[in-house]
Amino acid sequence: MPITFRVDRAARLIRAEVEGAFSAEDMIRCVADAAEAVGREPGWHILSDHRRIGTPSTRPQVEQLVARLEALRDTFAGSRWAVVVGSPASYGMMRMLGMLAEGVPMTVRPFEDADAAEGWARTGAEAAGA
């Protein structure tokens, strides 16, 4: 499976990794499975690593994902989603995801630095010098 996740209960983080090629269905299934894994309880944040993806998400994939996030609003409203990216194209698509996810409401931010992404996902605070 190109997208895997694990639940870090101590940090209240859903940690996901994306590798290689993936489809909108893969993204939607992962989000739905993660929501179930946390019992659809609100207050969880997401940290996902997209540095090993093949081609970045497309606009239709992002729109489908946002539609699923909106359906899971009770779980993800108010969440922070930090995305570690490895290319400018992926950075741009995650910025678009962030704009579209404002209606959930959810805050999505792309990062090039994994430590900064994790810090923000956990606390919402910017790292020193960021």
C-alpha positions in Angstrom: 0.0 0.0 0.0 1.5 3.4 -1.0 0.1 5.2 2.1 0.5 3.8 5.6 -0.2 5.4 9.0 0.1 4.7 12.7 -1.5 6.4 15.6 0.7 8.0 18.2 -1.7 8.3 21.1 0.8 10.0 23.4 1.3 12.9 21.0 -2.3 12.7 19.6 -0.8 12.5 16.1 -1.7 10.4 13.1 1.6 9.7 11.5 1.4 8.9 7.8 3.9 8.0 5.1 3.3 8.1 1.4 5.6 6.3 -1.0 5.6 5.9 -4.8 2.4 6.2 -6.8 -1.0 6.6 -5.1 -4.5 7.3 -6.1 -7.3 9.5 -4.7 -8.9 6.3 -3.4 -5.7 5.5 -1.5 -5.7 8.9 0.1 -9.4 8.7 1.0 -9.1 5.2 2.4 -6.2 6.3 4.6 -8.1 9.3 6.0 -11.2 7.2 6.7 -9.2 4.4 8.3 -7.2 6.9 10.4 -10.5 8.5 11.6 -11.8 5.0 12.6 -8.5 4.2 14.3 -8.9 7.2 16.6 -12.5 6.4 17.2 -13.6 9.5 15.3 -12.6 11.5 18.3 -11.8 15.1 17.7 -8.5 16.8 18.6 -6.1 14.7 16.6 -3.4 16.2 14.3 -1.7 14.7 11.3 2.0 14.5 10.3 2.6 13.0 6.9 5.8 12.5 5.1 5.5 12.8 1.3 9.2 12.9 0.5 9.2 9.5 -1.3 6.2 10.0 -3.5 6.2 9.5 -7.2 4.1 12.2 -8.9 2.6 14.9 -6.6 -1.2 14.9 -6.0 -3.4 16.4 -8.7 -6.1 19.0 -8.2 -8.9 16.5 -8.7 -7.3 14.2 -6.1 -7.0 17.0 -3.6 -10.6 18.0 -4.2 -11.8 14.4 -3.6 -9.7 14.3 -0.4 -11.2 17.5 0.9 -14.7 16.2 0.2 -13.9 13.2 2.5 -12.4 15.4 5.1 -15.5 17.5 5.1 -17.6 14.4 5.6 -15.3 13.6 8.6 -15.6 17.2 10.0 -16.4 16.0 13.5 -13.0 14.3 13.7 -10.8 16.7 11.8 -12.3 20.2 12.4 -9.6 22.3 14.2 -6.8 19.8 13.3 -3.4 20.8 12.1 -1.9 18.7 9.3 1.8 19.1 8.7 3.0 17.7 5.4 6.8 17.1 4.8 7.4 17.5 1.1 10.4 16.9 -1.2 9.6 18.9 -4.3 8.3 22.4 -5.2 5.4 20.8 -7.1 4.4 18.8 -4.0 4.7 21.9 -1.9 2.4 23.8 -4.2 -0.2 21.1 -4.2 -0.2 20.9 -0.4 -0.6 24.7 -0.3 -3.7 24.2 -2.4 -4.9 21.4 0.0 -4.5 23.9 2.8 -6.6 26.5 1.1 -9.4 24.0 0.2 -9.3 22.4 3.7 -10.1 25.8 5.4 -13.7 24.8 5.0 -13.4 21.7 7.1 -12.0 23.8 9.1 -8.5 22.3 9.1 -5.1 23.9 8.8 -2.7 22.2 6.4 0.9 23.4 6.0 3.7 22.0 3.9 7.2 21.9 5.3 10.6 21.0 3.8 12.0 20.2 7.3 10.6 17.1 9.1 11.5 18.4 12.6 9.8 21.7 12.0 6.7 19.9 10.6 6.5 17.6 13.7 6.9 20.6 16.1 4.1 22.5 14.4 1.8 19.4 14.2 2.3 18.8 17.9 2.0 22.3 19.2 1.0 24.8 16.5 4.1 26.8 17.4 6.7 27.9 14.8 10.3 26.7 15.4 12.8 29.3 16.3 14.2 30.8 13.1 11.3 29.5 10.9 
